[in-house]
Each structure stands twice: as C-alpha cells, then as structure tokens.
Amino acid sequence: MMARERAVVLGGSMAGTLAARILAESFSDVVVIDRDDLVGVRESRRGTPHSHHAHGLHSRGLMIVEELFPGLTEEVLATGAWKTDIGRIRWHFDGRPIAPTDTGLVMLAPSRPVLEYHVRGRAAALPNVRYLERHDILRPLSTPGRDRVTGVLVRRQSDGKEFEIEADLVVDATGRGSRTPAWLADLGYQRPAEDRVKIGLTYTTRHYRVDPKWFEGAQSIVFIASPAHPRGAFFGQLGGGVCVLSLTGILGDVPPTDPRGFLEFARTLPSPVIYQAIRESEPLEDAVSFRFPTSVRRRYEKLPRFPAGLVVLGDAAASFNPLYGQGMTVTAIEAMALRDMLRASRTGDIDTKKFNKVVAKAVTTPWEMNAGGDLAYPDVPGERTAKIRFANAYMARLQYATSKDPKATEAMMRVAGMIDRPEKLFKPSLVARVLRLSPGMPEPGPSWLDTETPGNAPETDLPKAA
C-alpha cells in the first residue's frame, strides 16, 4: 500500500469528523467507522448519551470549525440556532450576575446533535470520505514485529461478518471509552498512566417550549457551580421555539428526573429566575440524566514506546469535566495540530510519539484549569498544591470583580473561550483592578431562599430546600 493511500478513523462524533476532514487533505481514502447510524442523524444516539444535554462551541473552537467548513456557522444559524457574544450570556458566578459586555467572541449554541449533523454532513460530502456505519471495532492490526498499526478488524452488525481494513494511519476518536490502553497491552506496550479527578457530576436535562421574555434578549442563563453554590444550571435557547435546561449536581448530588423533583432542584438555585420560568411552562419530554464520574487524562506522551501508524485525540486522550465546556474546542485544536504535522511530513508518515507530545501540550492548560477548579471543592479528592490554592483564591476574587466591572468580565471570557492563555488573567493591570474591586470581599452571594419572605415567596406547594 502506498503512503497516504488510506486513513481509518475510529468513531464518528465531533473528534472523528474533524479528524476525517483533516485527513481528507492528505489521504486518497478516509474511512470513518462507528457502531451507530451517523449520516443524516439529528437526534441523540447510543454512542453519545451526553449529546441530549446543553452544549456550546467556544470561540476558538468555532473559529477552527469555520475554517475547516467555511459557511457552516450560517448554515447552522439558518436552522434557527443561536450565536451569541459570550459576554452577553447571563452568567452567574458564586450566585452573583456578572457585568455584561461585548467581547467580540462568538459562541455557537445549537443542540449537540444538530451541530454534529451539519459538521458530519459536510465531511461526508467530501469525495474521499466515507462513513462505515453500524460496524463494531474489534481490534487493531499490526506488523509482525508489532511496531506499527496497519489497520483494524471490524464486524458488520447486520450479519456478524468480520473483515480487515488496512490503513496507513489509524486515528482513535472513540471517546472516553477508548480501548487503546488495552490494545497497547495486547501488542506488548505499556498502558498509559492516567490522571483522574473524581467530580461525581450528573446532568439532568429537560426541553421546554420557549418564552423569549425569560431570557430578556440573551441566548442563555447560566449558573456556574461553586463550593458555596454547588448546584448549577444551563438554560438556553436552541431555536425553533425550543429551549434546554440542564441542571447539574456534583459529588453524588443528582438532579431528579421526576417532574416534581426536577422543579424543586431548580428552585434551589441561587436565583429564582429559572424556577419561575419553568414552573408553568410546557415541557417537551421527560427529563433524562447523564453521569460523569471522573475526568480522565491518559498520558500517552510519557510512554517510552508507542506504535507507528496510530494517533489518539479528543476524549480518547483526555475527557474533561463538561461543566467547563472546553472539550470540543480542545479536540479542534488537536485536529489542527494533526493537520500541521501531516503538511510538514515529507514521507507521508508522522511521528506518533511526537504527536502524543503535541496533544499533551494542547491538553495541559485546560486540564490544569479544570482540575484546579474542581479541587476548589473540599470533598473532591486530590492534592491541593500551593499553585492550585493561590489560583483558586485569585479566581474567587476575579469572579467577584466580574459582578462589578465589564473589563474583568471580558478578561475572564477571553480565557474561557480559549482565545487568551490563563496567564493573561495575572497581568499586573488586571490584578490591580481585581484587588481594587475586591477589598474585604463579601461572602458568596446568598441564595434567594436565604432571604425569602412570605411577601416575595412564589406560590408553590413544594417543600423548602433542605
């Protein structure tokens, strides 16, 4: 087989589809293999149970996707989906609303299945990309010396037939359930070490018929969970007269799926704005839950040996706490790194050990931010280094400053959108601004239930929050 004749992508979600688009520039045949039906699918599917819940594509990720698929943003917007300036979302940190501002950074916020439908449709339309649906991935193929992966063994679900697909490059984009660690062991390699942060997160989501007045011109209302207010919510307009509400609980605090329990959980958020919107609204389906017990980072870059012909990206390499919303953007950055390496290669091959280090570089900053944020919760297990304690103390002051100063909001959103590196939050001018705004910083904003009086309490027969 000639170099760059065929690439195989394992998994057809966002990571796999972005990889297929990149590989189509360098290989004459790109095959995407998945166990589900994919092309033309607009609904949540078995392979992506998290896709039912609230999603957003951050600014840098959107820039990359638009570069790879020009015009895709307008195509998605034509379905009625929203795009919004990230600084105009109604964010709440520690129970306090931020000072809104125009950042110039756009977030695209359709449902995850709709976003994947359009991205996958554009990739599938490429003449050298084909999707092999309803096929199970069994194991990789390798050379006799097991120094190179040469393809994959698959099984067709319709008749159980097994067959081999040869490839010059295999990309594992199968998500957090990736079997590459086990496959490496079978080939005689070490399994990668793993970094883990046990957060015990649960999303419970319900869709509603939207009333635009709930949002006051914004695309969404977001309560970011914090140690003082560990229950959070993402309440956003999806277009087509539909909105989504994802309630979040951590460390085993599970938002209920029954209507009464779901409504009561929304009532315990720091502000009544979401509860008051949904208590008389029209739900479109029963609530469903998705559990995310642990963030996992697989340290492939630390392995002394790694086979040629195999790369790992997306959630298969690092699966982030979804509360921070950076997973798709990190995957897009990794895909562009793969493009750079393929373009720079004179032989048609890439150094897979070097690629592991490139992926690690893309992962490190968001991983440290997210893991550090999770460790702000006293009951999350893990070492709190001096660096983490300092960063969390400063972030609490910065979040307080966003409730007063649009400049602080803009600085934070540029980092959240992965446009600026976190170091920008420690510029002397911003630090001085934060310290000036937060002397004698008060305790986190109280819950509205803490200040509830008979005169302002909503009419409800639900019991008080515990």
ABEGO torsion letter per residue (X at the ends): XBBGABBBBBEABAAAAAAAAAAAAABABBBBBBABBABGBABBBAABAAAABBBBBBAAAAAAAAAABBGAAAAAAAAGBBBBBAAABBBBBGGBBBBBBBAGBBBBBBBAAAAAAAAAAAAAABAABBBBBGBBBABBBBBAAGABBAEBBBBBAAAGBBBBBBBABBBBAAEAABAAAAAAAAAGBBBBBBBBBBAGBBBBBBBBBBBAAAAGGBABBBBBBBAABABBBBBBBAEGGBBBBBBBBBGGBBBBABAAAAAAAAAABABAAAAAAAAABBBABBBBBBBBABBBBBBAAABABBBBGBBBBEAAABBBBAAAGAAAAAAAAAAAAAAAAAAABAAGBBBAAAAAAAAAAAAAAAAAAAAAAAAABAABBEBBBAAAAAAAAAAAAAAAAAAABAAAAAAAAAAAAGABBAAAAABAAAAAAAAAAABGBBBBBBBAAAABBAAABBBBABBBBX
